[in-house]
Amino acid sequence: MTQNEEPARARRRFTERLACTLLFTVVQLWSAAVIVTQLETSGIVALAVALVLAGGLVAVADAWREVRSDRRQLDDEIREDLVRL
């Protein structure tokens, strides 16, 4: 693998992760909106639904945290490559 291929692969992996996270977020938000607006329940079932929705939102937040972390790492790698030039 040449020196130019590694940054390109890293950018491609980041772009793929970003696209998947964006799609995941849209699906989670859509499904949460449908559940909140269409579900008519009370008691223990409502509590269970609330916990499941909270878990989905935590998963979305975690996915975006990973994307931000990957972006910072990619930026650092690009800076290091520029310094070497």
Backbone as a chain_set.jsonl record, in Angstrom:
{"seq": "MTQNEEPARARRRFTERLACTLLFTVVQLWSAAVIVTQLETSGIVALAVALVLAGGLVAVADAWREVRSDRRQLDDEIREDLVRL", "coords": {"N": [[0.844, -1.171, 0.0], [0.589, 2.168, -0.869], [1.762, 5.393, 0.253], [-0.142, 7.308, -0.266], [-2.517, 5.92, -0.458], [-3.423, 5.128, 2.072], [-4.462, 7.471, 3.549], [-6.644, 7.97, 1.862], [-8.159, 5.642, 2.14], [-8.805, 5.854, 4.838], [-10.382, 8.168, 4.827], [-12.484, 7.215, 3.24], [-13.508, 5.168, 4.896], [-14.367, 6.747, 7.027], [-16.35, 8.274, 5.733], [-18.168, 6.26, 5.049], [-18.928, 5.396, 7.629], [-20.093, 7.762, 8.557], [-22.271, 8.029, 6.775], [-23.753, 5.706, 7.403], [-24.349, 6.226, 10.094], [-25.877, 8.524, 9.857], [-28.095, 7.527, 8.414], [-28.993, 5.616, 10.294], [-29.711, 7.337, 12.388], [-31.824, 8.797, 11.232], [-33.714, 6.735, 10.787], [-34.137, 5.864, 13.435], [-35.204, 8.204, 14.636], [-37.498, 8.571, 13.069], [-38.914, 6.189, 13.657], [-39.278, 6.503, 16.41], [-40.912, 8.773, 16.444], [-43.195, 7.772, 15.166], [-43.984, 5.785, 16.988], [-44.485, 7.312, 19.314], [-46.579, 8.965, 18.456], [-48.573, 7.192, 17.55], [-49.014, 5.093, 19.333], [-51.168, 3.958, 21.776], [-51.259, 3.49, 24.919], [-50.901, 2.464, 28.365], [-49.577, 2.419, 31.723], [-47.488, -0.322, 32.602], [-46.684, -1.111, 30.056], [-46.378, 1.313, 28.704], [-44.22, 2.322, 30.141], [-42.259, 0.445, 29.458], [-42.05, 0.931, 26.693], [-41.111, 3.561, 26.767], [-38.587, 3.14, 27.914], [-37.36, 1.594, 25.927], [-37.349, 3.422, 23.798], [-35.683, 5.373, 24.928], [-33.324, 3.896, 25.066], [-32.805, 3.637, 22.325], [-32.287, 6.306, 21.653], [-29.99, 6.739, 23.155], [-28.284, 5.003, 21.809], [-28.134, 6.331, 19.345], [-26.866, 8.733, 20.133], [-24.416, 7.678, 20.987], [-23.451, 6.625, 18.588], [-23.023, 8.983, 17.117], [-21.069, 10.118, 18.735], [-18.947, 8.414, 18.25], [-18.54, 8.968, 15.532], [-17.707, 11.65, 15.663], [-15.335, 11.272, 17.09], [-13.862, 9.692, 15.302], [-13.616, 11.557, 13.25], [-12.009, 13.539, 14.443], [-9.671, 12.032, 14.777], [-9.042, 11.463, 12.106], [-8.566, 14.072, 11.183], [-6.281, 14.674, 12.703], [-4.458, 12.821, 11.643], [-4.263, 13.78, 9.028], [-3.131, 16.288, 9.493], [-0.631, 15.472, 10.522], [0.444, 14.24, 8.245], [0.683, 16.466, 6.599], [2.586, 17.951, 7.976], [4.811, 16.362, 7.67], [5.38, 16.77, 5.015]], "CA": [[0.0, 0.0, 0.0], [1.402, 3.371, -0.94], [1.509, 6.395, 1.283], [-1.352, 8.05, -0.629], [-3.698, 5.076, -0.356], [-3.899, 5.049, 3.457], [-5.409, 8.557, 3.868], [-7.861, 7.798, 1.063], [-8.945, 4.572, 2.78], [-9.325, 6.394, 6.099], [-11.493, 9.069, 4.484], [-13.594, 6.396, 2.771], [-14.108, 4.53, 6.081], [-15.087, 7.783, 7.757], [-17.548, 8.604, 4.966], [-19.099, 5.143, 5.213], [-19.458, 5.456, 9.001], [-20.967, 8.928, 8.625], [-23.505, 7.712, 6.056], [-24.502, 4.723, 8.197], [-24.838, 6.893, 11.295], [-26.952, 9.415, 9.44], [-29.248, 6.676, 8.111], [-29.445, 5.064, 11.564], [-30.369, 8.414, 13.12], [-33.105, 9.085, 10.581], [-34.622, 5.622, 11.058], [-34.482, 5.895, 14.86], [-36.092, 9.335, 14.9], [-38.778, 8.278, 12.429], [-39.63, 5.157, 14.405], [-39.683, 7.086, 17.696], [-42.056, 9.656, 16.185], [-44.353, 6.925, 14.892], [-44.414, 5.143, 18.239], [-45.038, 8.313, 20.232], [-47.846, 9.507, 17.962], [-49.569, 6.173, 17.228], [-49.222, 4.122, 20.398], [-52.082, 4.358, 22.85], [-51.126, 2.503, 25.987], [-50.612, 3.058, 29.668], [-49.043, 1.487, 32.706], [-46.183, -0.961, 32.443], [-46.334, -1.12, 28.627], [-45.877, 2.652, 28.401], [-42.885, 2.412, 30.724], [-41.358, -0.363, 28.625], [-41.839, 1.668, 25.437], [-40.249, 4.701, 27.079], [-37.216, 2.638, 28.104], [-36.836, 1.198, 24.613], [-37.058, 4.66, 23.072], [-34.492, 5.973, 25.539], [-32.177, 3.105, 24.603], [-32.538, 4.017, 20.937], [-31.659, 7.628, 21.639], [-28.62, 6.56, 23.659], [-27.523, 4.41, 20.707], [-27.884, 7.398, 18.366], [-25.843, 9.615, 20.7], [-23.147, 6.956, 20.967], [-22.991, 6.543, 17.194], [-22.476, 10.283, 16.743], [-19.828, 10.308, 19.486], [-17.928, 7.674, 17.496], [-18.26, 9.709, 14.293], [-16.876, 12.81, 16.025], [-14.015, 10.766, 17.465], [-13.188, 9.308, 14.059], [-13.295, 12.781, 12.514], [-10.83, 14.148, 15.079], [-8.517, 11.188, 14.466], [-8.715, 11.684, 10.697], [-7.96, 15.401, 11.093], [-4.931, 14.58, 13.255], [-3.626, 12.11, 10.673], [-4.03, 14.673, 7.897], [-2.151, 17.284, 9.946], [0.676, 14.824, 10.602], [0.937, 14.064, 6.893], [1.081, 17.778, 6.078], [3.818, 18.345, 8.646], [5.898, 15.568, 7.068], [5.711, 17.304, 3.697]], "C": [[0.89, 1.234, 0.0], [0.971, 4.364, 0.123], [0.219, 7.172, 1.0], [-2.618, 7.229, -0.446], [-4.266, 5.054, 1.066], [-4.826, 6.207, 3.836], [-6.72, 8.427, 3.086], [-8.756, 6.719, 1.673], [-9.561, 5.066, 4.082], [-10.493, 7.334, 5.839], [-12.708, 8.288, 4.022], [-14.29, 5.708, 3.941], [-14.914, 5.544, 6.886], [-16.395, 8.135, 7.047], [-18.598, 7.509, 5.087], [-19.735, 5.166, 6.6], [-20.432, 6.618, 9.144], [-22.302, 8.648, 7.945], [-24.368, 6.729, 6.843], [-25.096, 5.361, 9.444], [-25.99, 7.827, 10.96], [-28.224, 8.62, 9.138], [-29.85, 6.097, 9.392], [-30.214, 6.103, 12.368], [-31.744, 8.713, 12.543], [-34.121, 7.991, 10.887], [-35.063, 5.627, 12.517], [-35.461, 7.025, 15.172], [-37.468, 9.118, 14.279], [-39.57, 7.266, 13.245], [-40.084, 5.678, 15.771], [-40.897, 7.987, 17.503], [-43.318, 8.845, 15.921], [-44.875, 6.29, 16.175], [-45.08, 6.146, 19.167], [-46.406, 8.8, 19.763], [-48.921, 8.445, 17.781], [-49.904, 5.227, 18.371], [-50.131, 4.694, 21.486], [-52.067, 3.273, 23.912], [-50.845, 3.219, 27.301], [-50.003, 1.992, 30.568], [-47.678, 0.954, 32.349], [-45.732, -0.997, 30.985], [-45.778, 0.247, 28.221], [-44.47, 2.849, 28.952], [-41.874, 1.634, 29.889], [-41.053, 0.341, 27.309], [-40.916, 2.854, 25.669], [-38.795, 4.267, 27.259], [-36.584, 2.217, 26.783], [-36.486, 2.424, 23.782], [-35.823, 5.357, 23.627], [-33.232, 5.222, 25.108], [-31.804, 3.431, 23.165], [-31.858, 5.365, 20.838], [-30.229, 7.584, 22.17], [-27.738, 5.963, 22.559], [-27.196, 5.444, 19.632], [-26.785, 8.33, 18.873], [-24.468, 8.955, 20.68], [-22.581, 6.856, 19.552], [-22.383, 7.864, 16.747], [-21.193, 10.603, 17.501], [-18.681, 9.603, 18.759], [-17.554, 8.409, 16.204], [-17.373, 10.915, 14.598], [-15.461, 12.392, 16.395], [-13.214, 10.382, 16.223], [-12.777, 10.534, 13.254], [-12.066, 13.462, 13.111], [-9.568, 13.351, 14.749], [-8.079, 11.385, 13.019], [-8.055, 13.045, 10.504], [-6.523, 15.389, 11.611], [-3.986, 13.889, 12.279], [-3.293, 12.994, 9.48], [-3.009, 15.741, 8.281], [-0.749, 16.693, 10.007], [1.27, 14.623, 9.223], [1.406, 15.387, 6.29], [2.374, 18.253, 6.704], [5.009, 17.608, 8.031], [6.308, 16.114, 5.71], [6.673, 18.445, 3.863]], "O": [[1.835, 1.326, 0.783], [-0.046, 4.191, 0.795], [-0.437, 7.641, 1.93], [-3.697, 7.801, -0.292], [-5.482, 4.968, 1.236], [-5.892, 5.957, 4.398], [-7.788, 8.744, 3.61], [-9.976, 6.872, 1.714], [-10.705, 4.738, 4.397], [-11.49, 7.297, 6.561], [-13.838, 8.639, 4.36], [-15.519, 5.661, 3.987], [-16.006, 5.242, 7.366], [-17.433, 8.277, 7.694], [-19.787, 7.799, 5.214], [-20.944, 4.978, 6.733], [-21.477, 6.48, 9.779], [-23.354, 8.993, 8.483], [-25.583, 6.905, 6.935], [-26.233, 5.063, 9.809], [-26.968, 7.904, 11.703], [-29.311, 9.006, 9.567], [-31.07, 6.087, 9.56], [-31.246, 5.794, 12.962], [-32.715, 8.865, 13.285], [-35.27, 8.289, 11.212], [-36.24, 5.416, 12.806], [-36.437, 6.82, 15.893], [-38.486, 9.442, 14.89], [-40.759, 7.46, 13.497], [-41.169, 5.326, 16.235], [-41.817, 7.964, 18.321], [-44.394, 9.199, 16.402], [-46.083, 6.266, 16.412], [-46.129, 5.858, 19.743], [-47.297, 9.025, 20.583], [-50.104, 8.779, 17.853], [-50.975, 4.62, 18.373], [-49.881, 5.768, 22.032], [-52.773, 2.269, 23.81], [-50.585, 4.422, 27.332], [-49.929, 0.817, 30.208], [-46.818, 1.684, 31.856], [-44.536, -0.922, 30.704], [-44.804, 0.32, 27.471], [-43.626, 3.469, 28.306], [-40.765, 2.109, 29.643], [-39.907, 0.342, 26.862], [-40.033, 3.122, 24.854], [-37.879, 4.952, 26.805], [-35.399, 2.461, 26.554], [-35.44, 2.458, 23.133], [-35.007, 5.876, 22.865], [-32.203, 5.833, 24.82], [-30.622, 3.494, 22.825], [-30.95, 5.548, 20.028], [-29.359, 8.309, 21.686], [-26.586, 6.365, 22.394], [-26.1, 5.431, 19.072], [-25.873, 8.678, 18.123], [-23.468, 9.61, 20.386], [-21.374, 6.987, 19.348], [-21.35, 7.879, 16.077], [-20.318, 11.286, 16.969], [-17.576, 10.138, 18.667], [-16.382, 8.459, 15.832], [-16.405, 11.176, 13.884], [-14.497, 13.078, 16.055], [-12.033, 10.709, 16.11], [-11.708, 10.548, 12.644], [-11.184, 13.911, 12.379], [-8.519, 13.932, 14.473], [-6.884, 11.464, 12.735], [-7.092, 13.164, 9.747], [-5.646, 16.023, 11.025], [-2.845, 14.318, 12.106], [-2.17, 12.964, 8.975], [-2.123, 16.067, 7.49], [0.215, 17.337, 9.593], [2.472, 14.813, 9.036], [2.398, 15.43, 5.561], [3.184, 18.895, 6.035], [6.091, 18.178, 7.893], [7.454, 15.944, 5.293], [7.091, 19.05, 2.876]]}, "num_chains": 1, "name": "protein.A"}
